[in-house]
Amino acid sequence: MITVEQSIPTKSEAFLKGIDIFYTQFNDVNFYIEDEYQENFYHSILKKLFPEIRLEKIFPLRGKDNVLEKSKRHIGDKKKIFIVDKDFDDLLNKKVIQNNLFYLTEYSIENYLLDEKAILEYIIEEKPKIKKRYINTNFKFDKTFNECCKTFHELTLLHLLVQYKGLGLQNTSLPPEKFVQLNNVICLKNSEINKYKIEIENKLKAIDKRFTLKSQIQKIKELFSLKNIKDIIKHIPGKYLVKYFKCKIEHFFSLASRNIDSFNFRLAKANEFTKLDFLKISVNSYLSGK
């Protein structure tokens, strides 16, 4: 049985690349992003960041490579803004420097959803009779965030190692549920993590028999200054962090389990996105020619 989303006809690459022409009269500026399934989500964020800009539609281009390619063809066009996830690009020296191209400073847009006020508003929307004092007393945002980062700390290093060494294994595209049990009890699936480690070590040995996983992880930590939790927070995939928080609050407050896209969208609606002020300032500076 297919889902409602799967039954919707998909748009061709040519359509996605050319649709902006039809919206010129409705947009003051065209914004281009990577993921077509984040269009509504991103649109709500950008309208908050740029309330003075008429913005009826934004344009997903199905992947970072497509965004980069189109951005290169429109350097100097002040009507076109291109936004991409950081991913590990800063660590792997893959960032493209262009004045019309704007990178997020954390791994992905989902990283910016985890705002204490937005989480509070979500809980109250789900349980309107609950007291804010009860939430604040029983749910410590900073403590939960630190626990979340500790959970995904090692896994993020493993993903980074796979990309840095070009080992050809799936990494950050893997869902967090593969490695972490996300239900009433949140805990690492050590058997799955160990399997992943063995796969990585086998690939490392194929490059150089002297390589060990332990030594290569240590080199990664030293090379990229990722020796503690604070160093790695902005490099943890946002989808991991959001799913952890979703699971945590649903269990703790006995909330109905919601679709992750719905959860993200509602967090975005309640979020002021002050952590994205850097993007607002950079884009406005570019548009004004400063």
N, C-alpha and C positions, 0 to 999 in steps of 0.2 A: 504493500500500500504506500502510495507516494504522499508526501506532505503538501499542504496548500502552497508553500513556497516553491516546491519542486514542480508544481503544475503550472506555475506562471511562466509564460514564454520568456526566454532569455534574449537579451539584446546583443546584437552582433558587435564585433570590435569596431567596424566602420561607423555604426550608429553611435556608439559611445564617444568616438573620436570627433564626430561632426555635430553632435546635438547642441553644443554650445553656441553654434551659429544662430540657432533658432531662438535663443534666449537673450541675445544681445540687448534687445529693447526692454527686457525686464530686469536685468542685472546691471548695477553700476560697475561691478567687478565680478569676474568669473573666478571661482575657486575650484582647484582640481585636487583630488585626493586619490588614494590607492584603491580602496575597497568599495565596490558597488553596494555591498550589503550594509555598509555603514553610512549611506547617503543621508537618511533622515536624522540619524544620530548626530553626524557631523554638522548637518545644516542647523540643528537647534543650538549647537555650541557656537558656531560662527555668527549666528544672528545675535547671540548674547555678547560676543566679543566686539562685534562691529554693528551696533544698532543704527548707526548713522548711514550705513551702506545698504542700498536697496539690493536685496539678495533673495530672489525667488527660487533659485535652484543652484545646486552645486554639482560638480561633474566627477564621478568616479571613473578611473581609467583602467581598472583591473590590474593592479600591480605597480610596484615601485618603478620597475624598468620603463613602463609606459609613461609614468609621470615624468621621469627624468628625461626621456626622449622628447616628449612634447615641450617640456620646459626649455630645452636647449634651442628649440625652433622658435621660441617666443621671448628670448632675452630682450629686455628693454620695453616690452609691451606692458604698460602700467594697468592694463585692463585684465591681466591674467596673473593669478597667484597660485603657486604650486606648493602643497604641503605634504610632507612624507614622515613616516615613523622614523625614529632614531634607530630602532633595532640594535644591532651591535656595530653599526657603521662607524661610530666614533672610535671604538676600540680597534676595529680592523682597518682603520685608515681608508674607509670607502666613501666618506662624505664628499659630495660634489658641491663645490662652492660657486654659487650663482646668486645674484641679487634678487632674482624672482623666485628662488627656491628656499623654502623654510622647513628646517628640521625641528621636530619636537626634541626637547631636551631629556625626556625619559623614553623608555623603550617604545611605547605606543600610546595612542590617545586614551586607551582604557586606564592607563596609570593615573590619569588626572581625575578620574571619577571618584576615587576614594577620598572623599571629603567628609569630615565629621558631621557637619550640618546637614549635608545631603543624605547621609545614612540615617540620621535622626528623623528627618522629614519622611523618608521612605517607611521607616518603622511605624510612625504615627499614621501615615496614610493607610497602612495595612491594619493597624489597631488604633482607631481614632480615640478610644476611651483610655488608652494607656497614658500615664503621667510622664512628662519629660523628666521629672526628678527620678523616677524609677529607672528610666533608661540610662540616665547619666550615672546613677549609683551602681548599676549592675553591669553596664557594658562600657568597658574602658577602651576607647578607640585606639589610643597610642599603644597600649599593651597588646591588643589584638593585631594591630599592624606589625608590630615587632615579631610576634609569634608567626604571623603569616610569612614575613621575610625570612625568618629562620627556617621555615618549612621548605622554601624554594631556593635557599641559598646554594646548596651543593648542586642541585639540579641545573640551576642557571650556569654555574661554572662548567658543568659537563656539556651543556649545549654550546657554550662559547668555545670550548676546546674542540668540539666537533667542527664548528665553522672555521676556527682559526687554522686547524690542520687540514681542512678540506677532506674530511674522512668519508663524506658521501652518505652519512646516516641521517635519518630523520631526526630533527632536534626540536626547535621551538614550535614547529607546526603540530607536534604531538599534544594532545589534550592533557591538562593537568591530572585528570582522573586516571590516566594510565599509571601514574606514579604516586598519587596521593588519594587516599580514601576520603571522599568528600560526602559525608552523610552525618548521622548523629554523632559519630566519633570521627574526628579528623586525625589521620595518621599516615605516615609514609608507608607505601607498599614496598618494603625492603627487597622482596624477591624480584620485583620488576626493576627496581633501581640497580640491583646487582647484575641482572641480565644485561641492562643497558651498559653498565660499566665493563662487563666482559666483552660486549660487542665493540666498545670503544678501544679497549686494550688490544684486542685482536687486530683492529685496523691500525693501531699505532705500531704494533710489532711487524706488520706487513711493510711499514715504512722503514723502520729501524728496530731490529731485535733488542736493542739496548733500552728502548723506550718502555717506561712503565706508566701506568695511569697516575699513580701517586706523584711521580716526579714531574710529569707534564702539567698536572693541575697546579703544583707548586710554582712552576714557571709561569703559568697563566696568572696566578695571584700576584706574583712579583712584577711581571711585565706590565700588567694593567692596574696595579695598585688596588687589588681587590682582596685585601687581607682581613676585612671584617664586614659585618652586616651593613654598616653605614656606607661603605664603599660601593656596595653592589645594588643598593635599593633601586636606583634609577635604571638598572640594567635587567631587572626581573620583568619578564613579559606581563603586561597589564592584565591579560585575560586570566592568568594564574591568580593574581591578587584579587581580582573582582570575584571570581568563582569561590575563592576561599571565604571572602566576606559574606557573599550571598548565602553560602552554606551555614556559616557561623550564626548569622542573625536569624535565619529561618528556624534553625534548631533552638537557639537560645530563647527566642520570643514566640515560638510555636506559630510561625507565619506559614501561610500557604506557599508552596514552592512555585516560583514563577519562571517563565522562559527567560533565559539569560539576556536575550536582546531587549525584552521588555524591562528587565531589571536595569540594564545599562541606560536605556532611554529615560527611565524615570529618575535615575540618579543624575543624569545630565540636566533634566528639567529643574531639579532642586539645587543644582550646583552653581555657584557664582564664578567658578573657574579663575580665581585670582592667581592660581599657579600658572595660568596661561597668559598672564600679563606680558611676559616676554614676547610672545607671538603677536599680541595686539600692538605692542610698541614697535616691533620690527616691521610688521606689515604696513602700519600707518606711516612709518618713516620712509619706507620704500615708495608708497603711493604719493607722498607729498614731495618726494624728490630730495629729501634731506640726506 
